[in-house]
């Protein structure tokens, strides 16, 4: 484990040796693990003191962690997560706010805050995170990293703490696309139905319309870069019914599942919770059966529509987040407003169960800004290969 942590992103557990293969495709890489995953010799704290107290020392690493160790990657430490992984800001009331290595005055984003922090700060080469509502894509955008929310169920979450199981996914971060792709080879393998060499590029007008002019301008050069490689993107609308219908369907389903997952523990032990997380669980507890039933039907309709739109060869080109990371000293109300705007953009992949890859190819006001590829279910490795081609393609006119 790294003995000096200047970014406050590693959980300060006593160091325990975690064996890794001496050779393998990842043998020269070091990685961090979000403290939702079991690592042999360590507890799994989930960002909360009561979860930590109940954990005990794990005797077996989560299969995804073990797969990386077997590929030769060396464990660097467990990373801070937002409490119960139920936040998007990266500020844990008990463990603090890890620093953003790409923009120190701005938040990392959560709940995979520690993983994004250690990678963006150069303390390790890649790190595991989870993405339920955006907790890989948001920190990737904020910290200048590649980050993937995989097809739901593509990467194992066995041996990891749940939040909302029908949305939870296991993703990872890396600073460079080459390292990112090497991890993809280990965790994803090959796609059963790869995308064609020249996929059908799609431009979701309704998502781009959410951006303020300075953000659109900052992404324009990068969007042109992608289109100069793949051809002009076909404009279309992807939102079903309305943004409010999308937003509330996601929120109701995530909230109900989060309460089913963590509510019994919260009611039994009354753990200390940060104010934003406490409010989120209180809201989740009040979600009604009628709201859940309506949201379930909406999700089925949206998933079918998006699957039809993408077919086997379609890729959406879209912003990863509404803007660069908010400042660390932003007010709680402004952070919550930003989070709610972000959910509207992020919920497409969550409701659909499809893979979305954020690429760190733009910036604004000196801070990173991501652009994303969202593809058909099961096209995860193809999206990574596409990102590799884009990274090598000459940049023309990016901001």
N, C-alpha and C positions, 0 to 999 in steps of 0.2 A: 504494500500500500504506500502511496506517496506520503512521505513524512511531513512535507510542508504544503499547505493548501491556502495560497494567498487569495483565492476567490470564494472561500467558504462554501464549497459545493460538495465535498466529500463528507459523508457522515462520519463523525470521529469515533469509530469503533476501534478497539485494539486490533492491531494487525495480526492476521492469521494467514499462513501460507495456503494458497489455493493452487494445487498442481495443474499444469498445462502440458500438453504434448510438446516434446522438444523440437519437433519439426511439423510442418503442415502449411497450408496456404495462407495462414494468418500469423505465422511464427514471429514476424518482426513487428507486430502491432500490439499495443496495450489498450485495454478497454475498461470503461466504467459501467456500472450496473445500477440502474434506478432501484431504490430501496423498496420496491414492490416484489422483486424477484428473489427467490431463495438462492443463497450461495453457501455451500457447505462451510461450517465453521463460524458463521455469522448469524445474527438474528435478522428478521425482516420487519422493519419498523413502520413502514407505510406513512412516515411523516408525522406520527402521533405517539405520544408517550405511553398511552394505554396499549395500543397495538404492539409497541415495542416490548412492554412488560409482559404481554401475553405470548409473545412469539416463541421464546426459547431459542437455543442455538440449533440451526438446521444441520442435519447430517447428510443432506443430499442437495446438490445444486439443481435448479430448474433445468429441464431438458434443453431449452434454448441456450442458457448459459453454458451448460456442459458441452453442447455442440461447438461453441466458440472455443472453449478450452481444448477440446479434442482436435481442433483445427490449428492449435498452436498459439492462439491469442493469449496474452498474459493479463491477468486480472489486476487492475489498478486500485479499485476500491468501490464501495457502494456510494451512490450519489443521492443528494437531498431530493425529495419529492414534495410537492405540495401535499397538504394534509388529506389523507384518504384518496389522494389523486383527484380531488374534486375542486379544482381551481384552474385558472389559466393565466395567472399573473406571476407566479414564481416567487411568492413571498410567504414562507412558512412561519406561522406565529411562534413556533417552538425552536426552529432551526435557522431562521433568518432567510435572507434573500440572496442566493448565489449571484455573483457578478457576471455580467455579460461581457465576454472577452472581446467582442467586436464593437461594443459601444458601452463603455463603463457607466455612463450617466443614465442608461436606459435599462428597463427590466429585461430579464431573460425570457419571460413567458413561462407558463407552467403547463401541466404539472411535472413535466420532465425537465425542470429547471436546472437541477444539478448536473444532469447528463449533458445538456446543451452548454452549460458553463464550462465544464472541464474540457470539452472538445474545443470550444471556441477560444479557450485560454491556452490551448496547446499542452494541457496536462496529460492527455492521452489521445490516441488516434481516432477512436470511435467510442460510442457509448450506447447502451440499450435504453430505450424509453418505452412508454406506452402512449397510445392515442385513442381516447374515447370520444372526446368532442373536438380535439385539435391539439393535443398535448405533445405531439411531435412536430406537426406542421407549424404551429405558432412559434415555438422556440427556434425552429430552423429558420423561419423568416426573420426573427428578431436578432439572431446571433450569427447570421451569415453562413449557414450550414446546409448541406444536403440532408433531407429528412423524408422518410417514407412512412405513410400510413398504408400498410398492406391491405390486400383483399381480406375481408373478415375471415379469420380462421386459418389464414395461410401460414402464419408463424405461430408456433405453440406458445400458449400462455399457461401451460401446466406449471405448477410451482410458483405462481405469481398471484398477488392479491387482486381480487376482482373489484370493479366499481359498478359498471353496467355491462354485464356479459354480452348482450347482443350488439354492443358497440365497441367493446374493448378490443384493441389490437396491439401487437408488439412491433415497434419500429426501432430505428436507430439513426444516429447522426454521424457525419464525418465532414471534415473541412474540405476534402478534395474528392472528386468523383471517382478517381481510381481506387482509393481505399474503400469508398462506399460500395463500389461494384464488387470488390473482393469479398466483402462481408455478405453481399447479396448472393454470391455464388454459394456460400456456405449455408445461409439461412433460407434461401428461396429455391435453389436449384433451378432447373429449366422450367419455363412455362409449358403447360400442356398444349396451348394454342397460342404461339407467339404472334405478336403484331407483325404486319407486313413491314418491309424495309421503309416504305413510304406510307405511313398511316394517314387516315383521313383527318385532317386537323380541323377542329371546330372552335368557334369563337362565341362563348356564351354572353350575348349582349347584356342580358339582365344582370349578370354578375359584374361585368366591367362598368356598368352604369352606376354601381354602388360607390365607386371610387370618386374622391375629390380630384379636381383637375391636377394639382401638383403630383399626386400619386400616379395618375394615368400617364402624365408626361414622363415621370421617372421610369416607368415600365415600357414606354413606347419603343425605345431602341432595342430592348431585349425581345419584345414581341416580334419586331421586324426581323431580328436575328433568327428566331425560330422559323418564321415563315419563309425566310430566304433559303432555309435548308429543306423545308417540307412542303412548301407551296402555300398559297394564300389560305387562311382559315375561313371556313364557311360560317357566316353568322347565323345564330339561332337563339331561341330562348329555352332555358332549362327549368325554370321555376314552375312548379305545379300549383295552381290556384293563386297563391300569393306568398310573399315573403313571410308574412305572419303565420300562414298555415305551415310553412316549412319549419319555421323557428319553434312554434309551440308543439308541433308533433315531435320534434327532437327533444325538446325540454321535458315534455310530459313522460316520454318513454325513458329517457335517461334518469329523470328524477325518481320514477317508480322503481326502476331497477336498483338505483343507488340506495334507496331506503330499504328495499328487500335485502340487499347485500349487507349494509352496515347499520341499519336501524336497530336490529336486536342488540348489537353490542353497545350502541349509543344509549339505548334505553336502560340497559342493565348497569353500565359502568359510569354513565354521565361523564365521558372524557372531556377534558378541557379542549375547546375548539376555538380556532381563530374566528373572529366575528363574521367574516364573509362566508366561511365554510359552515358555521352554525346556522346562518340564515338560509343557506342553500339546502341544508338537510331539513330544516323546519318547513321550507317550502315543499320539498320533495315528499315529506310525510303527508302533506295535505292533498296531493294529487289524487283525483277521483278515478274510480273504475270507468266511468263514462268518458273521461278525458283520455284514458289509456286506450280504450276500445276504438275511439275515433282516430287516435294517433296510429294505432296498429294498422287500421284499414288504409290510412293515408300513406304510410310507409310502403305497404304492398303495392299501391298504385304508383307511387313515385319510383320505386325500384324497377317496376316493369317498364315504365316510360323511359327512364334513363338507360336501361339495358337496351331497349329498342333503338334509342337515339345513337348509342355508341356502337351497337352491333358488335362485330368481331374485329373492327379495324379503326374505330373512331377514338380520338383523343381530344379532350377539352384542354385548351390553353387558357389559363385563368390566373388571376392574382392569388397568392397564398393567403394574404391577410389584407385588411382594409388599409394598412399603412405600416410604417416603421414602428418599432417598439415605443410605447409611451415612456416618458421620463420616470425615473425611480421616485421622484418626489411628487408625482401626479396624485391628485386627490382620489380617495376611494370611490367617489361617485363617478369621476371621469374614467377610472379604470373599469368600473362596472359597465359604463356606457360603451366603452371600447369592446369589452368582452361580448356584450350583446350584439353589437354590430358584427363582430368576428364570427359568432355562432351562425349567423345567417349565411355567411360565406362558406363556413367549414362544414355545415350540416349536409351538404350534398353527398360527400363521400361516406359520411356516417349513416345517413338514411339509406343510401344505396348499397353499402357494403363493398364499394369499389376502391381500387388503389389510387392514391394521390401522392405524387412526389414533388416536394418543394425544392427548387434550385436557387442558389444564392447568386443570381446573375445581375442584380441591379442594386442601386442605393439611392438614398435621398437624404439630404441634410447631413451627410457624412455617416449615415447609418445604413445597415443592410436592408434590402427589400427583396422578397422572394417572388418567384413566378412558378406556377405549378402545371404539371401534366396530370390529368385524371383520365384513366383508361378503363377498359372493360374488366370485369371480374376475372382474376387469374392472369392478368397481363403485367404483373409486377416486375418481373425480370426484364421484360421488353421495355418498360418505362425507364428502367435504370440504363439499359443499353442506349436508349434514345437520348437520355441526359448526357451520356458519354459523348455521343455524336455532336450534340448541341454545344457542349463545353469546348470541343475542338474546332467548332465552326467560327470563322472570323466574325468579330463583333463590329457592326456598322452602326454608328450613331447612338449607342446606348448612353443613357445619362450617367 
